[in-house]
Amino acid sequence: MLILVSYDIPDDRRRTRLAHTLKDFGERVQYSVFECRLKEEQLNRLHTRLTALIEPEEDSVRIYQLCADCAARLEIHGLGRPTEDPDVYVL
């Protein structure tokens, strides 16, 4: 499934750690936005890792699960290309 993760983290150190963690799961498409193609178990691991990194009182992380039809209707205007399902996952 296509997962879109966006975040707003005011602390530089936490923000950097979160970005490095998200790189293990997907591709950065904008500064604070990642697209991830994940299976259910990978999404569960992502949730676990994110929960350990953020401060809920200060940070905002949004995870959008897009259905196959929604992912197929993705439009990109300007720079960028659709993310692809990688053959190998590095976790």
N, C-alpha and C positions, 0 to 999 in steps of 0.2 A: 504494500500500500504506500501511497505517497503521503509523507508527513511534512508539514511546514512548521518550522519552529522559529518564533521571533522572540526577542528578549530586549529588556531595558534594565541594565544593571549599573547602578551608579558607582560601585566600587571597582577600580581598575583591575585589581588582582582577581577578584571573583569573576569579573567579565572575561578576563583572559583565560582563566581556567575553564569557564563554561564554553568559550569558543573552541579551545583545544579539545574538549570532550565532544562537542558537536562534530568536529572534523572526523572523529572516529566513526560517526554514524552517517554522515552525509556530506553535502557540498554547500559551501557558502555561496549564496546568490546575491546577497547584499550585505552591508556591514553587520547588521544584527538579524539576519534572516538566513536560515539554512533549509535546504530541501533534502529530505532523507527518504530513501526507498527501503522500507523495513518490513520484516515479518513480525508477527505478534510477539514472539519471544524477544526480539531485538528491541521492539518498542518498550517492553517491560524493563529491559536493562537500561534503556535510555531514561525512563522515568526514575529508576532507582539512582542512577548516577546524578541526574539533575537535582533530585531532592537533597542529596548529600552536599551539593555545592552552593545552593542559594540560601539567602536569608529571606524568608517569606514576608517579613515586615518591611523590607526595603526593595526587593527585586521583583521583577515581573517577567515570567516566561509563559508564552502561549504556544500550545501544541495543537495544530489543526490536522485532523485526519481527513484526507480527501479520498472520496470514492473513485473507482476506476473511470467512471464517466466524467467526473470533475477533472481528474488528472489529464484525460484525453482532450479536454477543452481548454487546457492551459494556453494562454496567449502571452507572448513576449513582445514588447515594443521597445525598440532600441537595442542596446547591447544585451547579450546573453544567449543562452541556448538551453533547451530542456535538459534536465539531469537524467541520467540513464541508470538503470539497475546495474550495479557493478557485478562482475563475475566473481570477485573476491572481496570479502568484508574483512577489514582490520579492526579488531576490538581489543 
